[in-house]
Amino acid sequence: MLKTLKKGFTLKHSVNKGFTLIELLVTIGVLAVVAAGVLAAIDPVDKLRAGTDGRAQANIGQVATGLNTYAAVYTYFPSGTVCGADNICSTWAELTTPLQTELGPMPQPATGYTYGTLGTATGDAVIVYSRLLSKKYEGTTTSRCNSTAATADTAWWMWYKTVTGGTGPACGTCTADAATVPTTASTCTF
C-alpha cells in the first residue's frame, strides 16, 4: 500500500512485522557469549566448595564445643576404652560414642572432604581437623596455602587443645600434601 505525500514523496507501509532469522541468531549468540563470561567469572563450583568449607569449619567448631564440654565434665578428653582398643580416639567415628551426649549425631563430612581427629591415650590433648577445598585456601598461587610448581600445599581447618590450655584456637594450617594431616605440632598459618 502506497500513500502519496506532498511533493512526490511516497510512504510505504510494511506488512512484514518481526525479526529476521539473522537478527535472532545474532542476539542469541551475543547472549551466549555474555552468559559464558558471567559463568566463568562466578566459578559456581568454587562457590559451592566455599560454602562447604564454611560448613566444615562450623562442624569443627561444633565438635570442639563438644570436646570442651566433655573435658569440663570428665577433666580429660575422650580416651581409654571409649575410643577403641588402642585407647586413643584416632578416627572421626571413635569420637561418636563419647560425644553423643554433648553433640547428639556427629557431623559428617561432605563428599570429597576429610574430617579427622587425634587424641592421646591419657586424654590430655586432642586435635580435630577438616580439609578445605575452595580456591580461597588452596589450588592457586593467591590461595592461603600457595600452590606452586614445586609444591601443592593442602589447606586444613583445625582445633587443638590441651586439658590445661585455654580455649583452643580454631585456625587454618597448610601441609605439603593431602596425605599429611595436621598434628599437635602444626602451627596456625591463617
C-alpha positions in Angstrom: 0.0 0.0 0.0 1.5 3.3 -1.0 0.5 6.6 0.2 1.4 9.8 -1.7 2.7 12.7 0.3 3.1 16.3 -0.8 5.7 17.0 -3.5 6.1 13.4 -4.8 7.2 11.5 -1.7 5.6 8.2 -1.0 5.3 6.3 2.3 5.4 2.6 2.1 3.8 0.6 4.9 5.4 -2.7 5.5 3.2 -5.7 6.0 6.0 -7.9 7.4 6.5 -7.4 11.1 9.0 -9.1 13.5 12.7 -10.0 13.4 14.6 -11.8 10.7 16.3 -15.1 11.4 19.7 -13.4 11.2 18.8 -10.8 13.8 17.5 -13.6 16.2 20.7 -15.7 15.7 23.0 -12.7 16.3 21.1 -11.9 19.5 21.2 -15.5 20.8 24.9 -15.6 20.0 25.6 -12.4 21.9 23.6 -13.6 24.9 25.5 -16.9 24.9 28.9 -15.1 25.0 27.7 -12.9 27.9 26.4 -15.9 29.8 29.6 -17.8 29.3 31.6 -14.8 30.6 29.5 -14.4 33.6 29.6 -18.1 34.4 33.4 -18.1 34.1 33.7 -15.1 36.4 31.4 -16.6 39.1 33.0 -20.1 39.1 30.0 -21.8 40.6 32.0 -25.0 41.5 34.3 -22.9 43.7 31.4 -21.1 45.3 29.9 -24.5 46.3 33.3 -25.5 47.7 33.5 -22.3 49.6 30.1 -23.0 51.2 31.1 -26.5 52.1 34.4 -25.1 53.6 32.2 -22.9 55.8 30.1 -25.9 56.9 33.3 -27.9 57.6 34.6 -25.0 59.8 31.3 -24.8 61.6 31.4 -28.6 62.2 34.9 -28.5 63.6 33.7 -25.7 65.9 30.7 -27.8 67.0 32.9 -30.8 67.8 35.4 -28.5 69.6 32.5 -27.3 71.8 31.5 -30.9 72.5 35.1 -31.8 73.4 35.3 -28.8 75.7 32.1 -29.8 77.4 33.4 -33.4 77.7 36.7 -32.2 79.2 34.8 -30.0 81.7 32.8 -32.9 82.9 35.5 -35.6 83.0 38.6 -33.4 83.3 40.2 -35.1 80.2 39.4 -35.5 76.5 37.9 -38.8 75.2 40.4 -41.6 75.6 40.6 -45.1 77.1 38.1 -47.8 76.3 35.5 -45.3 74.9 37.9 -44.8 71.9 38.8 -48.3 70.9 41.4 -51.0 71.5 44.4 -48.6 71.4 42.8 -46.2 73.9 43.3 -43.3 71.6 40.5 -41.6 69.6 42.3 -41.6 66.3 39.3 -41.7 63.9 36.2 -39.5 63.5 33.9 -42.5 64.2 35.7 -43.2 67.5 34.6 -39.7 68.8 30.9 -40.5 68.1 30.2 -42.5 71.3 31.9 -40.3 73.8 30.5 -37.1 72.3 26.9 -38.4 71.8 25.7 -36.7 75.0 27.3 -33.4 74.1 26.5 -33.3 70.4 23.9 -35.8 69.5 24.6 -37.0 66.0 28.2 -36.4 64.9 28.6 -34.0 62.0 29.7 -35.9 58.8 32.0 -34.5 56.1 30.6 -33.7 52.6 31.8 -35.6 49.6 35.5 -35.0 49.0 36.1 -33.6 52.4 38.1 -35.3 55.2 37.4 -34.9 58.9 39.8 -36.4 61.4 40.9 -36.4 65.0 43.9 -37.5 67.1 43.9 -37.7 70.8 46.3 -39.1 73.4 46.0 -42.3 75.5 45.8 -40.2 78.7 43.2 -37.7 77.3 45.4 -34.7 78.0 45.2 -33.3 74.4 43.1 -33.6 71.2 43.1 -32.2 67.7 40.2 -32.2 65.2 40.6 -31.1 61.6 38.9 -30.8 58.2 40.2 -30.4 54.7 39.4 -27.1 52.9 39.0 -27.2 49.1 38.0 -23.8 47.8 40.4 -21.7 45.8 40.5 -19.2 48.7 42.5 -21.8 50.7 44.3 -24.0 48.1 44.8 -24.6 44.4 46.1 -21.2 43.1 49.2 -19.0 43.7 46.9 -16.5 45.5 45.4 -19.1 47.9 46.2 -19.1 51.6 48.2 -22.3 51.0 50.1 -21.2 47.9 50.4 -23.8 45.2 53.5 -23.5 43.1 55.1 -25.8 40.6 57.3 -27.3 43.3 54.6 -27.9 45.9 50.9 -28.5 46.1 50.0 -27.3 49.6 46.9 -28.7 51.2 44.7 -26.5 53.4 43.2 -27.7 56.7 41.0 -26.2 59.4 42.0 -27.4 62.8 41.2 -27.1 66.5 43.8 -28.2 69.0 43.7 -28.0 72.8 45.3 -29.5 75.9 43.3 -30.1 79.1 45.3 -27.3 80.8 45.4 -24.9 77.9 42.9 -22.1 77.3 40.0 -22.4 74.8 42.0 -23.9 71.9 42.4 -21.9 68.7 40.4 -22.7 65.6 42.7 -21.9 62.7 44.0 -22.9 59.4 47.2 -24.7 58.6 48.9 -25.9 55.4 50.6 -29.2 54.8 52.7 -30.4 52.0 50.1 -32.8 50.6 46.7 -34.3 51.3 48.2 -37.4 53.0 49.9 -35.2 55.6 47.2 -34.3 58.2 47.6 -31.7 60.9 49.2 -32.8 64.2 49.7 -31.3 67.6 52.9 -29.8 66.3 51.1 -27.9 63.4 51.1 -24.2 63.6 48.3 -21.8 62.6 49.1 -20.1 59.3 45.7 -18.4 58.6 
